[in-house]
Amino acid sequence: MTPADLVQEQLEAYNARDLSRFLACFSDDVCVYRPPLGEPVIEGKEAFCAFYASERFIHEGLRAELVNRIVMGNKIFDHELIHGITEKPTEMAVCFVVEEGLISQVMGFSPF
């Protein structure tokens, strides 16, 4: 599976709200960053799972609409509209870093 295929798989699992399938795309030591913060806001698969189980996959209307994707080797940049968390879609830019066949880092940029 290419890095782009893996990121597409996690997107499809996210949209299906299939937590097991979604988690299978990420490394055990996954880190999530929210720049400009320099430190991870989520570290490790256990914390990652807890966040998505309690904060994201509980929303029935949750889905990410892919606007654009840029592939640069093992880094995939997605421009997305996130539906179902707030009244209006939230625009996001997300960089996924793929190492050894799994997503090891996620950097999410939002307009706020």
C-alpha positions, -999 to +999 in steps of 0.1 A: +000+000+000+014+034-009+013+063+015-015+078-005-034+046-004-030+044+034-043+080+038-072+072+016-080+041+037-080+061+069-103+087+053-127+060+043-126+044+077-131+079+093-162+085+071-176+051+080-169+058+117-151+024+118-128+029+147-109-004+144-103+001+107-093+037+113-068+028+141-052+001+119-038+029+097-018+045+126+014+035+144+015+027+181+034+059+187+014+082+166+016+119+175-009+145+166+002+182+163-019+214+161+005+240+149+017+265+160+020+244+191+053+226+191+044+198+213+020+170+204-016+173+216-021+136+214+007+110+219+003+073+214-024+051+199-042+046+232-047+084+236-055+087+199-081+059+202-097+075+233-100+109+215-116+096+184-139+073+203-152+100+227-148+132+206-153+123+169-170+091+161-199+099+184-212+124+158-236+106+135-231+132+107-193+130+109-175+129+075-145+144+059-149+158+024-117+157+005-112+190-014-076+184-026-047+161-020-010+166-025+014+137-024+051+143-016+068+110-010+058+098+025+040+131+033+003+135+022-014+168+025-052+168+025-074+199+023-107+188+039-141+200+050-151+183+082-189+179+085-209+169+115-190+184+144-202+220+142-232+235+125-211+245+095-183+225+079-149+232+093-120+237+069-088+218+077-055+212+062-039+179+074-004+166+068+000+128+073+035+114+077+038+077+067+067+057+081+071+019+078+036+015+063+017+033+090+008+070+097+032+082+124+024+119+126-007+140+119-005+178+117-038+195+116-042+232+106-075+250+110-084+287+104-088+292+142 
